Amino acid sequence: MKNKLFTALLITGTIIFQSTICQPVYALKSYELDMIRIYKQVSPSVVSVLTVSYENNEDAFMDPSPKQGAGSGVVIDKSGYILTNNHVVEGASKIDVAFGKKIYSARVIGVAPDNDLAILKVNAPANLLVPAKLADSSKLQVGQTAIAIGNPFGILGRTVTAGIVSALNRDVKIQGNIYRGMIQTDASINGGNSGGPLVNTDGQVIGINTLIFSQTGGSVGIGFSIPINVAKKFIPSMISKGRVTYPALGVSVLTINNELAIDLSLPTREGLLVLSAMPGGAAQKSGIKGANKIAIIGNAKIPVGGDIIVSLDGEKVTTLQDLSSYIETNKDVGSNIIVSVIRGRKVINFKVKLQARPSPKN
């Protein structure tokens, strides 16, 4: 009996010994601890945005079934203002914001449609309103860590994914809309992540996750975020006025390429040929001239004789996207800009005071 008891204790001891020595407790690596820290720091500032809308067509009138949508948002101050994408809430009849399992009604108080941004206002308890810290996105570097937090597919709750900043200043054209100066990331972004934050390793928001390139609808590692500096530029106006005004030079232009320069005998092979300057617009008031005659190249009629824009504030511009991106990123309505043009064979610098872009007519 003693021998049997001894044997049993020995086996038990061996099992305990092997369990202790051969199965050590896993120690989290430093980068894992960083991810955990960042998630715990930022996630209280991230909300789910839940919408209900009705299709505005005859079928919807006959069968007005609600269409449910979902996205994400980020708390930006203690007053209950939440930053999200405009496309998340556009056309919604009802908007709710979820802080985990706690849901509160919200309303849109301001939009910047050209930048796909919107501000919501929610009346939630102060303890739930944890403002996120906003970074300076001009300091971003390709290759740095990027972490996305949001509500993928609208059903999963807060989720975190990590990757890097793959590229900067991407101009992305989707369904006729041009998103300028976007941050490209390979952090996994899916439907429902729209409007949520992309953050750095300090837990600061560097961008607002907005769209992906995908043939399947799921993430393939090509996601795009609006730089937070763009949002910071428009947040005050969205809150105080409900809308934003965009600065405009007031010209229509044609991009010059090598072939066009030869056909029209232009003095430069790159730049923007001014076709027209809007009457009373910023460019015309400063003295910039549009076309004064028509040239026929093959079957095409091209207005010519106008100035050729070659730089803005000394920054070279060769495409309409260059011109639009520079003005949208660096200027406001009422800002001055130095527009350098070629007229004949001379370079002339014009100081232009930018005006508000006319609102589109319905």
C-alpha positions in Angstrom: 0.0 0.0 0.0 2.8 2.3 0.8 4.5 1.5 -2.5 1.3 2.2 -4.4 0.8 5.5 -2.5 4.4 6.5 -3.2 4.0 5.7 -6.9 0.8 7.7 -7.2 2.4 10.7 -5.6 5.5 10.4 -7.8 3.3 10.4 -10.9 1.4 13.3 -9.7 4.5 15.1 -8.9 5.9 14.3 -12.3 2.8 15.7 -14.0 3.0 18.9 -12.0 6.8 19.2 -12.6 6.4 18.7 -16.4 3.5 21.2 -16.5 5.6 23.8 -14.7 8.7 23.3 -16.7 7.6 22.3 -20.2 4.6 24.6 -20.5 5.8 28.0 -19.4 3.5 31.0 -19.1 3.4 33.0 -22.4 4.9 36.4 -22.1 3.4 39.1 -24.3 5.9 40.8 -26.6 6.4 44.6 -26.4 4.6 45.3 -29.7 1.6 43.3 -28.4 1.5 45.3 -25.2 1.6 48.4 -27.3 -1.4 47.3 -29.3 -3.3 46.4 -26.1 -2.4 49.8 -24.6 -3.5 51.7 -27.8 -6.8 49.8 -28.0 -7.6 50.5 -24.3 -6.7 54.1 -24.7 -8.7 54.8 -27.9 -11.6 52.4 -27.9 -13.7 54.5 -25.4 -13.7 57.3 -28.0 -14.9 55.1 -30.8 -18.7 54.7 -31.4 -20.9 52.8 -33.7 -23.2 54.9 -35.9 -26.5 53.2 -36.7 -28.8 54.6 -39.4 -32.3 54.0 -40.8 -33.3 55.5 -44.1 -36.0 55.0 -46.7 -35.4 54.7 -50.4 -36.7 57.7 -52.3 -38.4 56.0 -55.2 -41.7 54.5 -56.3 -40.9 51.0 -55.0 -40.1 52.5 -51.6 -43.5 54.3 -51.6 -45.3 51.0 -52.3 -43.2 49.1 -49.8 -41.5 51.6 -47.5 -39.2 49.1 -45.8 -36.4 50.8 -43.8 -32.9 50.4 -44.9 -30.4 50.0 -42.1 -26.9 51.1 -42.3 -23.9 51.2 -40.0 -20.6 52.9 -39.7 -18.2 54.2 -37.0 -17.4 57.6 -35.5 -15.0 59.2 -33.0 -15.8 61.5 -30.1 -13.9 64.8 -30.5 -15.0 66.7 -27.4 -16.9 66.5 -24.2 -19.9 68.3 -25.6 -21.0 65.3 -27.5 -19.6 66.1 -31.0 -18.7 63.1 -33.1 -16.8 63.0 -36.3 -17.7 60.5 -39.0 -18.0 60.2 -42.8 -20.8 62.0 -44.6 -21.7 58.9 -46.6 -22.4 57.0 -43.3 -25.3 59.4 -42.4 -26.3 61.0 -45.7 -30.0 60.7 -46.3 -30.6 59.0 -42.9 -34.1 59.4 -41.3 -32.9 58.2 -38.0 -29.4 58.1 -36.5 -28.3 56.4 -33.3 -24.9 56.3 -31.7 -23.8 53.2 -29.7 -21.2 53.4 -26.9 -20.8 49.7 -26.5 -24.3 48.4 -25.6 -25.6 51.9 -24.7 -27.4 53.6 -27.5 -28.4 57.3 -27.8 -30.1 59.3 -30.5 -28.0 61.7 -32.6 -28.4 64.3 -35.3 -26.3 65.7 -38.0 -25.2 69.3 -37.3 -22.7 69.9 -40.0 -21.2 68.4 -43.2 -18.3 68.9 -45.5 -19.6 66.9 -48.5 -16.6 67.3 -50.8 -14.4 65.8 -48.1 -17.0 63.2 -47.0 -17.0 64.4 -43.4 -19.9 65.0 -41.0 -20.3 66.1 -37.4 -23.0 64.5 -35.2 -24.3 65.7 -31.9 -25.4 63.2 -29.2 -26.7 63.8 -25.8 -24.9 61.1 -23.8 -23.7 61.0 -20.2 -20.4 62.9 -19.7 -18.6 59.7 -18.6 -19.2 58.2 -22.0 -17.8 61.2 -23.9 -14.1 60.5 -24.0 -12.5 62.8 -26.7 -9.8 61.2 -28.8 -6.5 63.0 -29.2 -5.9 64.3 -32.7 -2.5 64.1 -34.3 -0.8 66.4 -36.8 -1.1 64.3 -40.0 1.4 66.5 -41.8 4.1 64.7 -39.8 3.2 61.2 -41.1 5.8 58.9 -42.6 5.3 56.1 -45.0 6.1 52.9 -43.1 4.9 54.0 -39.7 2.4 51.9 -37.8 -1.3 52.5 -38.4 -4.1 51.1 -36.3 -7.7 51.0 -37.3 -10.5 50.8 -34.8 -14.2 50.6 -35.8 -17.3 48.6 -36.2 -16.8 46.2 -39.1 -20.0 45.2 -40.9 -22.0 47.0 -38.3 -22.5 43.9 -36.1 -19.2 43.1 -34.5 -18.6 45.9 -32.1 -15.3 47.6 -31.6 -12.5 45.8 -33.5 -8.9 46.7 -33.8 -6.6 45.9 -36.8 -3.0 47.0 -37.4 -0.8 47.7 -40.4 1.3 50.5 -41.7 1.0 53.8 -43.6 1.5 52.4 -47.1 1.5 55.8 -49.0 0.6 59.4 -48.5 -1.2 62.1 -50.6 -3.2 59.6 -52.7 -5.9 61.1 -55.0 -8.6 58.5 -55.3 -11.5 58.7 -57.8 -14.6 56.8 -56.8 -18.0 57.1 -58.7 -17.1 60.6 -60.0 -15.9 61.9 -56.7 -12.2 62.7 -56.1 -10.8 62.2 -52.6 -7.6 64.2 -52.5 -4.5 63.7 -50.3 -5.6 60.4 -48.8 -3.6 58.2 -46.5 -3.2 54.7 -47.8 -3.0 51.8 -45.3 -2.9 48.0 -45.3 -4.6 47.9 -41.9 -7.7 45.8 -42.5 -10.7 48.1 -43.1 -14.2 46.7 -43.9 -17.7 47.9 -44.3 -18.8 49.5 -41.1 -15.3 50.9 -40.4 -16.2 54.0 -42.3 -16.0 57.1 -40.1 -13.8 55.4 -37.5 -10.3 56.5 -36.6 -6.9 55.5 -37.9 -4.4 56.1 -35.1 -0.7 56.1 -34.5 1.2 54.3 -31.7 0.6 57.3 -29.4 -3.1 56.6 -29.7 -3.6 59.8 -31.6 -6.0 60.0 -34.6 -4.2 60.4 -37.8 -7.1 59.8 -40.2 -10.7 58.9 -40.7 -11.2 55.5 -42.4 -13.3 56.1 -45.5 -13.0 53.6 -48.3 -11.2 50.5 -49.7 -10.3 49.1 -53.0 -11.8 45.7 -53.3 -13.5 43.5 -55.9 -15.2 41.4 -53.2 -16.3 44.0 -50.7 -13.9 42.8 -48.1 -10.5 44.1 -47.2 -7.5 43.3 -49.5 -5.1 45.6 -47.8 -5.8 48.7 -49.7 -7.7 51.2 -47.5 -7.8 54.9 -47.5 -8.3 57.4 -44.7 -8.9 61.2 -44.7 -6.0 62.9 -43.0 -7.1 64.3 -39.7 -5.6 67.7 -40.6 -8.3 68.0 -43.3 -11.0 67.3 -40.7 -9.5 69.7 -38.2 -9.6 72.5 -40.8 -13.4 72.0 -41.3 -14.6 71.0 -37.8 -15.1 74.6 -36.5 -17.2 75.6 -39.5 -19.2 72.4 -39.5 -20.1 73.0 -35.8 -20.8 76.7 -36.0 -22.4 77.0 -39.5 -23.5 73.5 -40.4 -21.5 73.6 -43.6 -18.2 74.6 -45.1 -17.2 77.0 -47.8 -14.4 76.0 -50.2 -11.9 78.5 -51.7 -11.8 78.8 -55.5 -9.6 80.5 -58.0 -12.5 80.8 -60.5 -10.9 79.4 -63.6 -11.5 76.6 -66.0 -8.3 75.0 -67.3 -6.9 72.5 -69.7 -3.9 70.3 -68.8 -1.0 70.9 -71.2 0.8 67.8 -72.5 3.6 67.5 -75.0 1.3 66.8 -78.0 -1.0 69.8 -77.2 2.0 72.1 -76.7 3.3 71.2 -80.1 -0.1 71.5 -81.8 -0.8 74.9 -80.3 2.8 76.2 -80.4 2.7 76.9 -76.7 5.8 78.3 -74.9 5.8 75.4 -72.3 5.0 71.7 -72.5 3.4 71.5 -69.0 1.1 73.7 -67.0 -2.6 74.6 -67.1 -4.0 76.6 -70.0 -6.7 79.0 -68.8 -9.8 78.5 -70.9 -11.9 81.0 -69.0 -11.8 83.2 -65.9 -15.2 83.4 -64.2 -16.6 86.9 -64.5 -16.2 88.6 -61.1 -14.2 85.7 -59.8 -10.9 85.8 -58.0 -8.7 85.1 -61.0 -10.4 87.7 -63.2 -10.3 90.3 -60.6 -6.6 89.9 -60.2 -5.9 90.2 -63.9 -5.6 86.6 -65.0 -6.9 86.1 -68.6 -8.8 83.4 -70.3 -9.0 82.4 -74.0 -9.7 85.1 -76.6 -9.9 82.9 -79.7 -10.5 79.3 -80.9 -8.0 76.9 -82.4 -9.1 73.9 -84.4 -7.0 70.8 -84.0 -8.4 68.0 -86.1 -12.1 67.9 -85.1 -11.5 69.6 -81.8 -12.1 73.3 -81.1 -9.9 74.5 -78.3 -10.1 78.0 -76.7 -6.6 79.5 -76.8 -4.9 82.8 -76.0 -5.3 82.5 -72.2 -2.6 82.6 -69.6 -0.8 79.4 -68.6 -0.7 78.7 -64.9 2.6 77.1 -63.9 2.8 77.5 -60.1 1.0 78.4 -57.0 3.0 80.1 -54.2 6.1 78.8 -56.0 4.8 75.2 -56.0 4.8 73.7 -59.5 1.3 72.6 -60.9 0.9 70.5 -64.0 -2.6 69.1 -63.5 -6.0 70.2 -62.3 -5.6 67.9 -59.4 -2.4 69.7 -58.5 -4.2 73.0 -58.5 -7.3 71.8 -56.6 -5.3 69.8 -54.0 -3.0 72.7 -53.2 -5.8 75.2 -52.7 -8.0 72.8 -50.7 -5.2 71.7 -48.5 -3.4 75.1 -47.9 -6.0 77.9 -48.4 -9.2 79.2 -47.0 -11.8 81.6 -48.4 -10.1 85.0 -48.3 -6.6 83.7 -48.4 -4.1 85.2 -50.7 -2.2 83.0 -53.2 0.5 83.9 -55.7 -0.4 82.5 -59.1 2.5 82.4 -61.6 1.5 82.4 -65.3 3.1 82.5 -68.7 1.7 85.2 -70.9 3.3 85.2 -74.3 6.9 84.6 -73.4 6.9 86.3 -70.0 6.2 84.9 -66.5 3.9 87.1 -64.5 3.0 86.7 -60.8 -0.5 87.6 -59.7 -1.6 88.0 -56.0 -5.1 86.5 -55.9 -7.5 86.7 -53.0 -9.5 83.5 -53.1 -13.3 83.6 -53.1 -15.9 81.1 -52.0 -16.7 78.5 -54.6 -20.3 78.9 -55.8 -22.7 76.3 -54.3 -24.0 73.8 -56.8 -27.5 74.6 -58.1 -30.2 72.0 -57.5 
